[in-house]
Amino acid sequence: MARIRSNWRLSEQPEGNEPFVRPTSILTSRQDELVGYPDQFVLLVHYAQAGFAVLDVVGHNLQIEQPHLFDTLMLE
């Protein structure tokens, strides 16, 4: 993993262009050890119509660990 992380770079930042103006859902979790939920707040500037949810008692795989809650939020 260290080798992959040291060479992994995006050629273009996804949020580097104009704001995305269509409805968007951003789901995060408090126990995600890979992507911290506070780090995702910066996305709200780029996604003008975003909903933002922080789930508790879930790790990185929201769709696997809490499938019913994940599906409910996605379908909404």
OpenMM code with the backbone's topology and positions (N, CA, C; nanometers):
from openmm import Vec3, app, unit

residues = "MET ALA ARG ILE ARG SER ASN TRP ARG LEU SER GLU GLN PRO GLU GLY ASN GLU PRO PHE VAL ARG PRO THR SER ILE LEU THR SER ARG GLN ASP GLU LEU VAL GLY TYR PRO ASP GLN PHE VAL LEU LEU VAL HIS TYR ALA GLN ALA GLY PHE ALA VAL LEU ASP VAL VAL GLY HIS ASN LEU GLN ILE GLU GLN PRO HIS LEU PHE ASP THR LEU MET LEU GLU".split()
positions = [
    Vec3(0.0819, -0.1192, 0.0000),
    Vec3(0.0000, 0.0000, 0.0000),
    Vec3(0.0864, 0.1257, 0.0000),
    Vec3(0.1959, 0.1235, 0.0712),
    Vec3(0.2832, 0.2410, 0.0748),
    Vec3(0.3356, 0.2725, -0.0648),
    Vec3(0.3728, 0.1680, -0.1397),
    Vec3(0.4233, 0.1891, -0.2756),
    Vec3(0.3145, 0.2496, -0.3642),
    Vec3(0.1940, 0.1996, -0.3533),
    Vec3(0.0841, 0.2523, -0.4344),
    Vec3(0.0550, 0.3965, -0.3961),
    Vec3(0.0463, 0.4247, -0.2671),
    Vec3(0.0180, 0.5617, -0.2225),
    Vec3(0.1258, 0.6605, -0.2663),
    Vec3(0.2518, 0.6165, -0.2674),
    Vec3(0.3601, 0.7084, -0.3044),
    Vec3(0.3551, 0.7479, -0.4517),
    Vec3(0.2942, 0.6659, -0.5369),
    Vec3(0.2882, 0.6948, -0.6804),
    Vec3(0.1503, 0.7354, -0.7302),
    Vec3(0.0523, 0.7378, -0.6432),
    Vec3(-0.0841, 0.7663, -0.6860),
    Vec3(-0.1086, 0.9163, -0.6879),
    Vec3(-0.1398, 0.9684, -0.8059),
    Vec3(-0.1703, 1.1114, -0.8219),
    Vec3(-0.2797, 1.1252, -0.9269),
    Vec3(-0.3709, 1.2168, -0.9046),
    Vec3(-0.4698, 1.2485, -1.0060),
    Vec3(-0.4073, 1.3479, -1.1032),
    Vec3(-0.4327, 1.3299, -1.2302),
    Vec3(-0.3794, 1.4250, -1.3284),
    Vec3(-0.4564, 1.5560, -1.3238),
    Vec3(-0.5810, 1.5495, -1.2779),
    Vec3(-0.6646, 1.6691, -1.2670),
    Vec3(-0.7519, 1.6553, -1.1431),
    Vec3(-0.7587, 1.7565, -1.0607),
    Vec3(-0.8404, 1.7514, -0.9406),
    Vec3(-0.9886, 1.7569, -0.9778),
    Vec3(-1.0700, 1.6641, -0.9273),
    Vec3(-1.2127, 1.6621, -0.9632),
    Vec3(-1.2852, 1.7918, -0.9284),
    Vec3(-1.2455, 1.8554, -0.8215),
    Vec3(-1.3104, 1.9797, -0.7804),
    Vec3(-1.2340, 2.1025, -0.8302),
    Vec3(-1.1481, 2.0863, -0.9289),
    Vec3(-1.0674, 2.1970, -0.9792),
    Vec3(-1.1360, 2.2830, -1.0826),
    Vec3(-1.2512, 2.2388, -1.1338),
    Vec3(-1.3218, 2.3132, -1.2373),
    Vec3(-1.4378, 2.3911, -1.1775),
    Vec3(-1.5323, 2.4276, -1.2612),
    Vec3(-1.6482, 2.5039, -1.2146),
    Vec3(-1.7327, 2.4206, -1.1187),
    Vec3(-1.8050, 2.4860, -1.0286),
    Vec3(-1.8886, 2.4130, -0.9340),
    Vec3(-1.9900, 2.3234, -1.0040),
    Vec3(-2.0196, 2.2122, -0.9420),
    Vec3(-2.1182, 2.1171, -0.9909),
    Vec3(-2.2527, 2.1612, -0.9366),
    Vec3(-2.3499, 2.1855, -1.0241),
    Vec3(-2.4755, 2.2486, -0.9803),
    Vec3(-2.5945, 2.1530, -0.9768),
    Vec3(-2.5733, 2.0254, -0.9940),
    Vec3(-2.6830, 1.9290, -0.9856),
    Vec3(-2.6868, 1.8692, -0.8443),
    Vec3(-2.8012, 1.8136, -0.8052),
    Vec3(-2.8120, 1.7548, -0.6717),
    Vec3(-2.7045, 1.6479, -0.6481),
    Vec3(-2.6495, 1.6502, -0.5282),
    Vec3(-2.5393, 1.5611, -0.4919),
    Vec3(-2.5571, 1.5160, -0.3470),
    Vec3(-2.5212, 1.3934, -0.3196),
    Vec3(-2.5210, 1.3439, -0.1813),
    Vec3(-2.3781, 1.3095, -0.1424),
    Vec3(-2.3348, 1.3615, -0.0301),
    Vec3(-2.2028, 1.3305, 0.0235),
    Vec3(-2.2244, 1.2562, 0.1545),
    Vec3(-2.1841, 1.1289, 0.1578),
    Vec3(-2.1992, 1.0471, 0.2785),
    Vec3(-2.0614, 1.0182, 0.3361),
    Vec3(-2.0476, 1.0385, 0.4640),
    Vec3(-1.9215, 1.0129, 0.5331),
    Vec3(-1.9513, 0.9369, 0.6621),
    Vec3(-1.8453, 0.8944, 0.7294),
    Vec3(-1.8677, 0.8279, 0.8582),
    Vec3(-1.7621, 0.8702, 0.9596),
    Vec3(-1.8010, 0.8708, 1.0817),
    Vec3(-1.7100, 0.9101, 1.1904),
    Vec3(-1.5963, 0.8119, 1.2114),
    Vec3(-1.6200, 0.6854, 1.1848),
    Vec3(-1.5183, 0.5835, 1.2109),
    Vec3(-1.4381, 0.5444, 1.0865),
    Vec3(-1.4460, 0.6219, 0.9807),
    Vec3(-1.3690, 0.5921, 0.8589),
    Vec3(-1.2221, 0.6237, 0.8855),
    Vec3(-1.1379, 0.5214, 0.8847),
    Vec3(-0.9953, 0.5393, 0.9117),
    Vec3(-0.9162, 0.5804, 0.7877),
    Vec3(-0.9796, 0.5769, 0.6696),
    Vec3(-0.9102, 0.6133, 0.5460),
    Vec3(-0.9377, 0.7574, 0.5044),
    Vec3(-1.0613, 0.7995, 0.5200),
    Vec3(-1.1010, 0.9339, 0.4779),
    Vec3(-1.1745, 0.9992, 0.5937),
    Vec3(-1.1170, 1.1005, 0.6514),
    Vec3(-1.1792, 1.1653, 0.7663),
    Vec3(-1.2997, 1.2484, 0.7258),
    Vec3(-1.4082, 1.2359, 0.7997),
    Vec3(-1.5292, 1.3096, 0.7628),
    Vec3(-1.5124, 1.4620, 0.7665),
    Vec3(-1.4353, 1.5208, 0.8592),
    Vec3(-1.4202, 1.6667, 0.8546),
    Vec3(-1.3500, 1.7147, 0.7261),
    Vec3(-1.2663, 1.6301, 0.6699),
    Vec3(-1.1957, 1.6679, 0.5464),
    Vec3(-1.2912, 1.6844, 0.4293),
    Vec3(-1.4089, 1.6287, 0.4380),
    Vec3(-1.5040, 1.6340, 0.3266),
    Vec3(-1.5856, 1.7630, 0.3243),
    Vec3(-1.5814, 1.8423, 0.4316),
    Vec3(-1.6548, 1.9685, 0.4341),
    Vec3(-1.6134, 2.0612, 0.3206),
    Vec3(-1.4881, 2.0559, 0.2797),
    Vec3(-1.4412, 2.1439, 0.1728),
    Vec3(-1.5138, 2.1165, 0.0412),
    Vec3(-1.5720, 1.9977, 0.0256),
    Vec3(-1.6447, 1.9645, -0.0970),
    Vec3(-1.7713, 2.0480, -0.1134),
    Vec3(-1.8286, 2.0926, -0.0034),
    Vec3(-1.9542, 2.1659, -0.0097),
    Vec3(-1.9438, 2.2936, -0.0924),
    Vec3(-1.8288, 2.3535, -0.0985),
    Vec3(-1.8091, 2.4744, -0.1789),
    Vec3(-1.8259, 2.4438, -0.3275),
    Vec3(-1.7790, 2.3273, -0.3697),
    Vec3(-1.7830, 2.2906, -0.5114),
    Vec3(-1.9189, 2.2338, -0.5532),
    Vec3(-1.9893, 2.1694, -0.4618),
    Vec3(-2.1170, 2.1057, -0.4932),
    Vec3(-2.2302, 2.1894, -0.4330),
    Vec3(-2.2830, 2.2809, -0.5143),
    Vec3(-2.3772, 2.3818, -0.4666),
    Vec3(-2.5069, 2.3235, -0.4122),
    Vec3(-2.5514, 2.2083, -0.4598),
    Vec3(-2.6776, 2.1498, -0.4147),
    Vec3(-2.6545, 2.0198, -0.3381),
    Vec3(-2.5469, 2.0147, -0.2627),
    Vec3(-2.5112, 1.8904, -0.1934),
    Vec3(-2.5813, 1.8762, -0.0598),
    Vec3(-2.6229, 1.7530, -0.0336),
    Vec3(-2.6636, 1.7145, 0.1003),
    Vec3(-2.5430, 1.6461, 0.1641),
    Vec3(-2.5268, 1.6598, 0.2941),
    Vec3(-2.4081, 1.6086, 0.3627),
    Vec3(-2.4529, 1.5309, 0.4852),
    Vec3(-2.4128, 1.4039, 0.4934),
    Vec3(-2.4510, 1.3216, 0.6083),
    Vec3(-2.3269, 1.2568, 0.6678),
    Vec3(-2.3178, 1.2600, 0.8001),
    Vec3(-2.2114, 1.1912, 0.8724),
    Vec3(-2.2779, 1.0791, 0.9515),
    Vec3(-2.2442, 0.9552, 0.9158),
    Vec3(-2.3032, 0.8396, 0.9825),
    Vec3(-2.2133, 0.7942, 1.0968),
    Vec3(-2.2753, 0.7443, 1.2018),
    Vec3(-2.2005, 0.6944, 1.3168),
    Vec3(-2.2026, 0.5416, 1.3147),
    Vec3(-2.1057, 0.4811, 1.3793),
    Vec3(-2.0924, 0.3357, 1.3914),
    Vec3(-2.0804, 0.2707, 1.2532),
    Vec3(-2.0039, 0.3340, 1.1673),
    Vec3(-1.9771, 0.2840, 1.0325),
    Vec3(-1.8329, 0.3187, 0.9990),
    Vec3(-1.7661, 0.2293, 0.9281),
    Vec3(-1.6295, 0.2560, 0.8836),
    Vec3(-1.6274, 0.3096, 0.7417),
    Vec3(-1.5322, 0.2633, 0.6630),
    Vec3(-1.5118, 0.3151, 0.5275),
    Vec3(-1.6143, 0.2635, 0.4269),
    Vec3(-1.6720, 0.1473, 0.4500),
    Vec3(-1.7634, 0.0856, 0.3530),
    Vec3(-1.9087, 0.1006, 0.3964),
    Vec3(-1.9594, 0.2201, 0.3835),
    Vec3(-2.0961, 0.2490, 0.4272),
    Vec3(-2.1977, 0.1550, 0.3640),
    Vec3(-2.1828, 0.1303, 0.2343),
    Vec3(-2.2799, 0.0498, 0.1606),
    Vec3(-2.2804, -0.0962, 0.2057),
    Vec3(-2.1730, -0.1429, 0.2668),
    Vec3(-2.1643, -0.2808, 0.3152),
    Vec3(-2.2011, -0.2889, 0.4631),
    Vec3(-2.1527, -0.1933, 0.5413),
    Vec3(-2.1730, -0.1981, 0.6862),
    Vec3(-2.3125, -0.1551, 0.7303),
    Vec3(-2.3734, -0.0639, 0.6549),
    Vec3(-2.5087, -0.0164, 0.6858),
    Vec3(-2.5894, -0.0079, 0.5554),
    Vec3(-2.6127, -0.1224, 0.4885),
    Vec3(-2.6753, -0.1184, 0.3555),
    Vec3(-2.8148, -0.0548, 0.3540),
    Vec3(-2.8955, -0.0798, 0.4573),
    Vec3(-3.0305, -0.0233, 0.4580),
    Vec3(-3.0253, 0.1298, 0.4684),
    Vec3(-2.9461, 0.1810, 0.5603),
    Vec3(-2.9325, 0.3252, 0.5754),
    Vec3(-2.8726, 0.3881, 0.4508),
    Vec3(-2.7681, 0.3254, 0.3964),
    Vec3(-2.7050, 0.3750, 0.2745),
    Vec3(-2.8066, 0.3820, 0.1605),
    Vec3(-2.8812, 0.2735, 0.1390),
    Vec3(-2.9801, 0.2698, 0.0310),
    Vec3(-3.0888, 0.3756, 0.0510),
    Vec3(-3.1320, 0.3919, 0.1743),
    Vec3(-3.2357, 0.4914, 0.2040),
    Vec3(-3.1873, 0.6313, 0.1682),
    Vec3(-3.0657, 0.6636, 0.2083),
    Vec3(-3.0122, 0.7968, 0.1779),
    Vec3(-2.9896, 0.8150, 0.0279),
    Vec3(-2.9431, 0.7143, -0.0399),
    Vec3(-2.9187, 0.7245, -0.1840),
    Vec3(-3.0495, 0.7371, -0.2631),
    Vec3(-3.1510, 0.6605, -0.2223),
    Vec3(-3.2782, 0.6670, -0.2933),
    Vec3(-3.3502, 0.7984, -0.2706),
    Vec3(-3.3299, 0.8572, -0.1536),
    Vec3(-3.3926, 0.9853, -0.1229),
    Vec3(-3.3357, 1.0927, -0.2127),
] * unit.nanometer
topology = app.Topology()
chain = topology.addChain("A")
for resn in residues:
    res = topology.addResidue(resn, chain)
    for name in ("N", "CA", "C"):
        topology.addAtom(name, app.Element.getBySymbol(name[0]), res)
